Amino acid sequence: MAKIVAKKSLGQNFLQDDSVIDNIVTQAGVNKDTDVLEIGPGLGAVTDLLVERARNVVAVEIDDRLYHNLVKKHGHRDNFTIINADILETDLSKIVTDHMIVVANLPYYITTPIITKLVENPCGLKSLTVMVQLEVAKRICADHTQKDYGAISVFCNYHCDTELLFTVPPEAFDPVPKVTSAVMKLSFRDEKAVAPKNEKHFFSVVKVAFSNRRKTLSNCLMQGFSLSREEAVGLITACGLSETVRGEKLSLSDFCKLSDLMCE
Ligand code: SAM
């Protein structure tokens, strides 16, 4: 078969480094009792090891050329299914089995929509071990004591335990990307990190709090919820926070307290 040329528009940077591949699959905890969903198998660098180690592998690949290539390579295996589709258009409830794990070197142009889709509606997924751009991994795994903390950190840490596992240099890929990558693991918990009275309102407060990092939380709340200064400051101080605090300093439980107070 002719060499498959990588399509930049589909975020195709293929992993070349066997030790990185082994590390991803090992840290994901893949074994003979594991069912895996792989997003974007590409040329199959990670897939090759997954089909060796996992009980079952379902891969979703958007690119027809890569789909046909993988059908040829692994289509005969009992424990491998490949679907030629866009993961963002795929009904996960039809392919995710209980306790399935995601292992993927994600296409970077749609990392956030993919993570958001999986975290919001996991359909029984147990964990996501995924390669993303280092900056994105830092943001997702940050807490309120770190500078990368933002709305996406709150969202992911609300649903999952998050851990940045290791970084991967550009040279591990072909073609070589301009950015450094990192592998992170998001493990779904039975319970959310906090229990706000109104989840939708909790996330509205988070969104408003991070809407302008140069503004204090009181200014953000005034603007986002049409409050007077007195009302905004009253809510903030009732949570035991300084009236000049910025949104990025609030922990998940601070956001929960604030949101619950606003719902009273
Ligand atoms: N897993 C391979 C590896 O590690 O070498 C390829 C990773 S490459 C960064 C991303 C892969 O995701 C490509 O194969 C690309 O075609 C695929 N992809 C891009 N957008 C996709 C989408 N919306 N749905 C499913 N796969 C997608």
Residues whose N, C-alpha, C, O or C-beta is under 5 A from the ligand:
A	BS01	SAM	L10 G11 Q12 N13 F14 L15 I39 G40 P41 G42 L43 A45 V46 V60 E61 I62 D63 A85 D86 I87 L88 N105 L106 P107
